[in-house]
Amino acid sequence: MEKSQLRQLIFSFSSVEKKEIRKFLESPYFNQRKDVLLLFDWFCGQEYTDKSAAKRRLFGADDVPDQELRLRMTYLHRLLEKYIIQKELENDETSLRLCLIGAYRKRGLESHFERARKGLEKWLEQGTLRDAHYHESLFELHWETHQRSYVLDPANLDHLRAAAAAADAAYITLKLRLICLLTAHRVLYTGGQHNDWEDQVVDTAEKNFAQTHPAVSVYLHCYRMMRFPEDEAHFQQFKQSLLHDRGIFSAEEMHGLFIWAANYCIRRLNAGEKRYFQEVLDLYKPALESGYLLENGVLPRYTYHNVVAAGLHTGDLEWVNYFIHQYKNSLEKPYRESAFSFNLARLEFARNNYSAVLELLQKANYRDVLVNLATKTLLLKTYYALDEFDLLQSHLDAMHNYITRKRVIGYHRSNYLNIIRYASKLLALRFSSKTEVEKLRTAIVAEEHLSEKEWFLAQI
């Protein structure tokens, strides 16, 4: 039972949801079986589930056939799925109203239908959403209205034409989103061919929809940014439209759009264009304020690291301090303390408060290998700033052994081994010798894999 889908589902619910589910299961409209409610309570109270214990709880004995227990589990699983569906419906006001309109039409309640129809029409018009879901809802509304009006006046095809226009807008918007997803995948994973139909959709969108449908315009800018990354104008147009037209997309869709824009900036940063730290910070700030960077209420720890890095590079230290503390509790629990202490240490290093850096880095257990290596690199720089050269040499040896033991591959392995190598050269450097200094400087500049290149150059 430990791996049963039912158990996994129940353990995915929050404490608030479990209270709601209990009320749901107590409702005779949804459930009339007391044993199902009993089984739910039993699952909620068990960290480890045992089949025999469940049988004793339900039937008073553990020699009951397994089929009887599986049957109750099936009943409960179906009811929990109904609860999930019900919650999703309740969160989609537009879909609820469309269901009501359809129900009134089928019952022949014309005055009820018209009142609900006008209400939804006003609801859609006053709302800011203009994404594919909006156009799909508009299509459903016009389709329902056509089915009723056609009976009254077969010659009136106005709503059918409006439904067709809404369907076209929904189709184009969805297709552009898919094209952007495909293009983003091709950027991340080299390979995959550009399809001719993509050009046809883009061409149709540009000619017939871009001027009148803001969501289409945003996706076109996004597509051009990813397809032609060397032309910065496409990124700037996408960024401007993204910040200006935020209300037209759902939060989930905005999350994806902001991530694509941020990823573009990160690629330009990786290419050495440091001015993109400000560009990506200009995206992160409004995205954080609107909650677009959160995933189910959680801020991914790597996003947390990236935001801090951008703020430190732009010198916006007060805002970085606010961000580190403000979003600490939005991090995943297993990594919360380590991410918080590491990033606060980065901030204190930027403030030249080296004693605080040492204290913070000793507080948390850095289980993530890459974060551990970033921590060791920060410690390396701190020892150097404090002239603790003996400690630094021991630290470099321990860091090298750590990389040898751990599975650090590809770019990361080369990068951190280079950091160790150039730190050792820096320790041995005779600053009185201009020839040695220039030789080391030239080698650092030419090094392909060296994330701390700026720091090394600053030291010499």
C-alpha positions as CSV (number, residue, x, y, z in Angstrom):
1,M,0.0,0.0,0.0
2,E,3.0,2.3,0.4
3,K,3.2,2.8,-3.4
4,S,-0.6,2.8,-4.1
5,Q,-1.9,5.7,-6.2
6,L,-4.6,6.3,-3.6
7,R,-2.0,6.9,-0.8
8,Q,0.1,9.2,-3.1
9,L,-3.0,11.2,-3.9
10,I,-4.1,11.6,-0.3
11,F,-0.5,12.6,0.8
12,S,-0.6,15.3,-2.0
13,F,-3.4,17.2,-0.2
14,S,-2.8,20.0,2.2
15,S,-4.3,20.0,5.7
16,V,-6.9,22.6,4.5
17,E,-7.8,20.3,1.5
18,K,-8.1,17.3,3.8
19,K,-10.7,19.2,5.9
20,E,-12.6,20.1,2.8
21,I,-12.5,16.5,1.5
22,R,-13.9,15.2,4.8
23,K,-16.9,17.5,4.4
24,F,-17.1,16.4,0.8
25,L,-17.2,12.7,1.8
26,E,-19.7,13.4,4.5
27,S,-22.2,14.8,2.0
28,P,-24.8,12.2,1.1
29,Y,-25.0,13.7,-2.4
30,F,-21.5,12.6,-3.2
31,N,-21.0,9.6,-0.8
32,Q,-23.3,7.3,1.2
33,R,-20.6,4.8,2.4
34,K,-19.3,5.3,5.9
35,D,-16.5,2.8,5.3
36,V,-15.0,5.0,2.6
37,L,-14.9,8.0,5.0
38,L,-13.3,5.7,7.6
39,L,-10.7,4.6,5.2
40,F,-9.9,8.2,4.3
41,D,-9.4,9.0,8.0
42,W,-7.2,6.0,8.5
43,F,-4.9,7.0,5.5
44,C,-4.6,10.5,6.8
45,G,-3.5,9.3,10.2
46,Q,-0.8,6.9,9.0
47,E,2.7,7.8,8.0
48,Y,3.3,4.2,6.9
49,T,0.3,2.2,5.6
50,D,0.0,-1.5,6.3
51,K,-2.7,-3.6,4.6
52,S,-3.4,-5.7,7.6
53,A,-3.8,-2.6,9.8
54,A,-6.2,-1.1,7.3
55,K,-8.3,-4.3,7.3
56,R,-8.5,-4.3,11.1
57,R,-9.6,-0.7,11.0
58,L,-12.3,-1.2,8.4
59,F,-13.5,-4.7,9.1
60,G,-12.3,-5.5,12.6
61,A,-10.2,-8.4,11.4
62,D,-7.2,-8.9,9.1
63,D,-8.3,-12.2,7.5
64,V,-10.8,-10.4,5.1
65,P,-10.0,-11.0,1.4
66,D,-7.8,-8.4,-0.2
67,Q,-10.5,-7.8,-2.8
68,E,-12.7,-6.2,-0.2
69,L,-10.1,-3.7,0.8
70,R,-9.2,-2.9,-2.8
71,L,-12.9,-2.3,-3.6
72,R,-13.1,0.3,-0.8
73,M,-9.9,1.9,-2.0
74,T,-11.3,2.2,-5.5
75,Y,-14.5,3.8,-4.2
76,L,-12.4,6.3,-2.2
77,H,-10.1,7.0,-5.2
78,R,-13.0,7.8,-7.5
79,L,-14.5,10.2,-4.9
80,L,-11.2,12.0,-4.4
81,E,-10.9,12.5,-8.2
82,K,-14.5,14.0,-8.1
83,Y,-13.3,16.4,-5.4
84,I,-10.3,17.4,-7.6
85,I,-12.6,18.0,-10.6
86,Q,-15.0,20.0,-8.5
87,K,-12.2,22.2,-7.2
88,E,-10.9,22.8,-10.7
89,L,-14.4,23.7,-11.9
90,E,-14.9,26.1,-9.0
91,N,-11.6,27.9,-10.0
92,D,-12.8,28.5,-13.5
93,E,-15.7,30.9,-13.4
94,T,-16.0,31.1,-17.2
95,S,-16.4,27.4,-17.6
96,L,-19.0,27.3,-14.9
97,R,-21.1,30.0,-16.6
98,L,-20.8,28.2,-19.9
99,C,-22.1,25.0,-18.3
100,L,-25.0,27.0,-16.9
101,I,-25.9,28.6,-20.3
102,G,-25.8,25.1,-22.0
103,A,-28.0,23.7,-19.3
104,Y,-30.6,26.5,-19.6
105,R,-30.7,26.1,-23.4
106,K,-31.3,22.3,-23.1
107,R,-34.2,22.9,-20.7
108,G,-35.7,25.5,-22.9
109,L,-35.6,28.3,-20.3
110,E,-35.2,31.2,-22.6
111,S,-35.3,34.1,-20.0
112,H,-32.8,32.2,-17.8
113,F,-30.6,31.6,-20.8
114,E,-30.6,35.2,-21.9
115,R,-29.8,36.5,-18.5
116,A,-26.8,34.0,-18.1
117,R,-25.7,34.8,-21.7
118,K,-25.6,38.5,-21.1
119,G,-23.8,38.0,-17.8
120,L,-21.1,36.0,-19.4
121,E,-20.7,38.3,-22.3
122,K,-20.2,41.2,-19.9
123,W,-17.8,39.1,-17.8
124,L,-15.6,38.3,-20.8
125,E,-15.6,41.8,-22.1
126,Q,-14.7,43.5,-18.8
127,G,-12.0,41.0,-18.0
128,T,-8.4,41.5,-19.1
129,L,-7.7,38.0,-20.4
130,R,-7.2,37.7,-24.1
131,D,-5.4,34.4,-24.3
132,A,-6.4,31.2,-26.2
133,H,-8.8,30.2,-23.4
134,Y,-10.6,33.6,-23.7
135,H,-11.2,33.0,-27.4
136,E,-12.3,29.4,-26.8
137,S,-14.8,30.7,-24.2
138,L,-16.0,33.3,-26.7
139,F,-16.4,30.5,-29.3
140,E,-18.5,28.4,-26.8
141,L,-20.7,31.4,-26.0
142,H,-21.4,32.3,-29.6
143,W,-22.0,28.6,-30.4
144,E,-24.5,28.2,-27.6
145,T,-26.2,31.4,-28.7
146,H,-26.3,30.3,-32.3
147,Q,-28.0,27.0,-31.3
148,R,-30.7,28.9,-29.6
149,S,-31.1,31.8,-32.1
150,Y,-31.1,29.4,-35.1
151,V,-34.4,27.8,-33.8
152,L,-36.0,31.3,-33.6
153,D,-34.5,32.7,-36.8
154,P,-32.7,30.3,-39.1
155,A,-31.6,33.2,-41.4
156,N,-29.6,34.8,-38.6
157,L,-26.0,33.5,-38.8
158,D,-24.3,36.4,-36.9
159,H,-23.3,34.3,-33.9
160,L,-22.1,31.4,-36.2
161,R,-19.8,33.9,-37.9
162,A,-18.6,35.3,-34.5
163,A,-18.0,31.7,-33.3
164,A,-15.9,31.0,-36.4
165,A,-13.8,34.2,-35.8
166,A,-13.2,33.2,-32.2
167,A,-12.2,29.7,-33.2
168,D,-9.7,31.1,-35.6
169,A,-8.2,33.4,-33.0
170,A,-8.0,30.5,-30.4
171,Y,-6.4,28.2,-33.0
172,I,-3.7,30.8,-34.1
173,T,-2.9,31.7,-30.5
174,L,-2.6,28.0,-29.4
175,K,-0.5,27.2,-32.5
176,L,1.9,30.1,-31.8
177,R,2.3,28.9,-28.2
178,L,3.2,25.5,-29.5
179,I,5.6,26.9,-32.1
180,C,7.4,28.8,-29.3
181,L,7.6,25.7,-27.2
182,L,9.1,23.8,-30.1
183,T,11.6,26.6,-30.8
184,A,12.6,26.8,-27.2
185,H,13.2,23.0,-27.2
186,R,15.4,23.4,-30.2
187,V,17.4,26.1,-28.5
188,L,18.0,24.0,-25.4
189,Y,18.6,20.7,-27.2
190,T,20.6,21.0,-30.4
191,G,18.7,19.2,-33.2
192,G,15.2,19.1,-34.5
193,Q,14.2,20.6,-37.8
194,H,12.2,23.8,-38.4
195,N,8.8,22.8,-40.0
196,D,7.3,24.5,-43.0
197,W,3.9,24.6,-41.3
198,E,5.4,26.8,-38.6
199,D,6.2,29.5,-41.2
200,Q,2.7,29.2,-42.6
201,V,1.1,29.8,-39.1
202,V,3.5,32.7,-38.4
203,D,2.8,34.3,-41.8
204,T,-1.0,34.0,-41.2
205,A,-0.7,35.4,-37.7
206,E,1.3,38.4,-38.9
207,K,-1.0,39.3,-41.7
208,N,-4.4,38.7,-40.2
209,F,-4.2,38.7,-36.3
210,A,-1.2,40.6,-35.0
211,Q,-2.8,44.0,-35.2
212,T,-6.0,43.1,-33.5
213,H,-5.0,40.3,-31.0
214,P,-2.4,41.3,-28.4
215,A,-1.7,37.7,-27.4
216,V,-0.8,36.9,-31.0
217,S,1.5,39.9,-31.1
218,V,3.3,38.8,-27.9
219,Y,3.9,35.3,-29.1
220,L,5.2,36.6,-32.5
221,H,7.8,38.7,-30.6
222,C,8.7,35.7,-28.5
223,Y,9.1,33.5,-31.5
224,R,11.3,36.0,-33.3
225,M,13.4,36.4,-30.2
226,M,14.1,32.7,-30.0
227,R,14.4,32.1,-33.7
228,F,16.7,35.0,-34.4
229,P,18.6,35.6,-31.1
230,E,21.3,37.6,-32.7
231,D,18.8,40.4,-33.4
232,E,18.3,42.1,-30.0
233,A,15.4,44.2,-31.3
234,H,13.2,41.1,-31.1
235,F,14.0,40.6,-27.4
236,Q,13.4,44.2,-26.6
237,Q,10.0,44.1,-28.4
238,F,9.1,40.9,-26.6
239,K,10.2,42.4,-23.2
240,Q,8.2,45.6,-23.8
241,S,5.0,43.7,-24.9
242,L,5.4,41.2,-22.0
243,L,5.6,44.0,-19.4
244,H,2.8,46.0,-21.0
245,D,0.3,43.2,-21.7
246,R,0.7,41.1,-18.6
247,G,-3.1,41.0,-17.9
248,I,-4.0,39.3,-21.1
249,F,-2.5,35.9,-20.1
250,S,-3.2,33.5,-17.2
251,A,-0.5,33.3,-14.4
252,E,0.6,29.9,-15.7
253,E,1.1,31.2,-19.2
254,M,2.9,34.3,-17.9
255,H,5.2,32.0,-16.0
256,G,6.4,30.4,-19.2
257,L,6.7,33.6,-21.1
258,F,8.9,35.2,-18.4
259,I,11.0,32.1,-18.2
260,W,11.7,32.2,-21.9
261,A,12.6,35.9,-21.7
262,A,14.9,35.2,-18.7
263,N,16.5,32.3,-20.4
264,Y,17.4,34.5,-23.4
265,C,19.1,36.9,-21.1
266,I,21.0,34.1,-19.4
267,R,22.3,32.9,-22.7
268,R,23.5,36.4,-23.6
269,L,25.2,36.5,-20.2
270,N,26.9,33.2,-20.8
271,A,28.2,34.7,-24.0
272,G,29.8,37.5,-21.9
273,E,27.3,40.3,-22.4
274,K,27.2,41.6,-18.8
275,R,24.7,44.3,-19.5
276,Y,22.0,41.6,-19.6
277,F,22.2,41.4,-15.8
278,Q,20.1,44.5,-15.7
279,E,17.8,43.2,-18.4
280,V,17.0,40.0,-16.6
281,L,16.6,41.9,-13.3
282,D,14.0,44.2,-15.1
283,L,12.1,41.0,-15.8
284,Y,12.5,39.3,-12.5
285,K,11.2,42.2,-10.4
286,P,7.7,42.5,-12.0
287,A,7.5,38.7,-12.4
288,L,8.1,38.2,-8.6
289,E,5.6,40.9,-7.7
290,S,2.9,39.3,-9.7
291,G,3.8,35.8,-8.5
292,Y,4.7,34.5,-12.0
293,L,7.9,32.9,-11.0
294,L,6.3,30.7,-8.3
295,E,5.3,27.1,-9.2
296,N,2.4,26.0,-7.0
297,G,3.4,28.6,-4.5
298,V,7.1,27.5,-4.5
299,L,10.0,29.5,-5.8
300,P,12.5,27.2,-7.4
301,R,15.9,27.5,-5.6
302,Y,17.8,28.0,-8.9
303,T,15.6,30.9,-9.7
304,Y,16.3,32.3,-6.2
305,H,20.1,31.9,-6.9
306,N,19.7,33.6,-10.4
307,V,17.8,36.6,-9.0
308,V,20.4,37.2,-6.4
309,A,23.2,36.9,-8.9
310,A,21.5,39.5,-11.2
311,G,21.0,41.9,-8.3
312,L,24.5,41.6,-7.0
313,H,26.0,42.3,-10.5
314,T,23.8,45.4,-10.9
315,G,24.8,46.6,-7.5
316,D,21.2,46.7,-6.3
317,L,22.2,45.4,-2.8
318,E,19.3,46.8,-0.8
319,W,16.8,45.2,-3.1
320,V,18.8,41.9,-3.0
321,N,18.6,42.0,0.8
322,Y,14.9,42.5,0.6
323,F,14.5,39.7,-1.9
324,I,16.5,37.2,0.1
325,H,14.5,37.6,3.2
326,Q,11.1,38.2,1.5
327,Y,11.2,35.0,-0.5
328,K,12.9,32.7,1.9
329,N,9.7,30.9,3.0
330,S,8.7,30.4,-0.7
331,L,11.6,28.0,-1.2
332,E,11.3,24.2,-1.0
333,K,11.7,23.2,2.6
334,P,14.6,20.7,2.1
335,Y,16.7,23.5,0.5
336,R,15.3,26.6,2.3
337,E,18.0,27.2,5.0
338,S,20.9,26.3,2.7
339,A,19.7,28.5,-0.1
340,F,19.0,31.4,2.3
341,S,22.4,31.2,4.1
342,F,24.3,30.8,0.8
343,N,22.7,33.8,-0.9
344,L,22.9,36.0,2.2
345,A,26.6,35.1,2.3
346,R,26.9,36.2,-1.3
347,L,25.4,39.6,-0.3
348,E,27.7,40.0,2.7
349,F,30.7,39.2,0.4
350,A,29.6,42.0,-1.9
351,R,29.4,44.3,1.2
352,N,33.0,43.2,2.2
353,N,31.6,41.8,5.4
354,Y,33.8,38.7,5.4
355,S,33.3,37.5,9.0
356,A,29.6,37.3,8.3
357,V,30.3,35.3,5.1
358,L,32.3,32.7,7.1
359,E,29.6,32.5,9.8
360,L,26.8,32.0,7.2
361,L,28.6,29.4,5.2
362,Q,29.1,27.2,8.3
363,K,25.4,27.2,9.1
364,A,23.8,25.0,6.5
365,N,24.2,21.6,4.9
366,Y,24.7,22.1,1.2
367,R,23.5,18.8,-0.2
368,D,23.3,20.0,-3.8
369,V,26.7,19.4,-5.5
370,L,26.7,22.5,-7.6
371,V,25.6,24.8,-4.7
372,N,28.2,23.1,-2.6
373,L,30.9,24.0,-5.2
374,A,29.6,27.5,-5.5
375,T,29.8,27.8,-1.7
376,K,33.4,26.5,-1.7
377,T,34.2,29.1,-4.4
378,L,32.8,31.9,-2.3
379,L,34.8,30.6,0.7
380,L,37.9,30.5,-1.5
381,K,37.4,34.2,-2.4
382,T,36.7,35.1,1.3
383,Y,40.0,33.4,2.5
384,Y,41.9,35.3,-0.2
385,A,40.3,38.7,0.8
386,L,41.3,38.0,4.5
387,D,44.9,37.0,3.5
388,E,44.3,33.6,5.1
389,F,46.6,32.0,2.6
390,D,47.4,28.8,4.6
391,L,43.7,28.2,5.1
392,L,43.1,28.9,1.4
393,Q,45.7,26.3,0.3
394,S,44.2,23.6,2.5
395,H,40.7,24.6,1.2
396,L,41.9,24.2,-2.4
397,D,43.2,20.7,-1.7
398,A,39.9,19.7,-0.1
399,M,37.9,21.3,-2.9
400,H,39.9,19.3,-5.5
401,N,39.3,16.0,-3.6
402,Y,35.6,16.8,-3.4
403,I,35.4,17.2,-7.2
404,T,37.3,14.0,-7.7
405,R,34.9,12.1,-5.4
406,K,31.7,13.6,-6.8
407,R,30.1,13.1,-10.2
408,V,30.8,16.6,-11.5
409,I,30.8,16.4,-15.3
410,G,31.2,18.5,-18.4
411,Y,31.4,22.3,-18.1
412,H,31.1,22.3,-14.3
413,R,34.0,20.0,-13.7
414,S,36.3,22.0,-16.1
415,N,35.1,25.3,-14.6
416,Y,35.8,24.4,-10.9
417,L,39.1,22.6,-11.7
418,N,40.1,25.8,-13.5
419,I,39.1,27.9,-10.5
420,I,41.3,25.7,-8.2
421,R,44.2,25.9,-10.7
422,Y,44.1,29.7,-11.2
423,A,43.7,30.2,-7.4
424,S,46.9,28.2,-6.9
425,K,48.6,30.3,-9.5
426,L,47.4,33.4,-7.8
427,L,48.8,32.3,-4.5
428,A,52.2,31.6,-6.1
429,L,52.3,34.8,-8.2
430,R,55.1,37.3,-7.7
431,F,53.3,40.6,-8.1
432,S,56.6,42.3,-8.4
433,S,57.2,40.6,-11.7
434,K,55.3,42.3,-14.5
435,T,56.0,39.4,-16.9
436,E,54.5,36.8,-14.6
437,V,51.5,39.0,-13.9
438,E,50.8,39.6,-17.6
439,K,51.3,36.0,-18.4
440,L,48.7,35.0,-15.8
441,R,46.3,37.7,-17.0
442,T,46.6,36.5,-20.6
443,A,45.9,32.9,-19.6
444,I,42.8,33.9,-17.5
445,V,41.4,36.0,-20.4
446,A,41.9,33.2,-22.8
447,E,40.3,30.5,-20.5
448,E,37.0,29.2,-22.0
449,H,35.6,27.6,-18.8
450,L,36.1,30.1,-15.9
451,S,33.0,31.5,-14.2
452,E,35.1,33.6,-11.8
453,K,37.2,35.3,-14.6
454,E,36.2,38.8,-13.5
455,W,37.3,38.1,-9.9
456,F,40.6,36.7,-10.9
457,L,41.4,39.6,-13.2
458,A,40.4,42.1,-10.4
459,Q,43.0,40.5,-8.1
460,I,45.9,41.0,-10.5
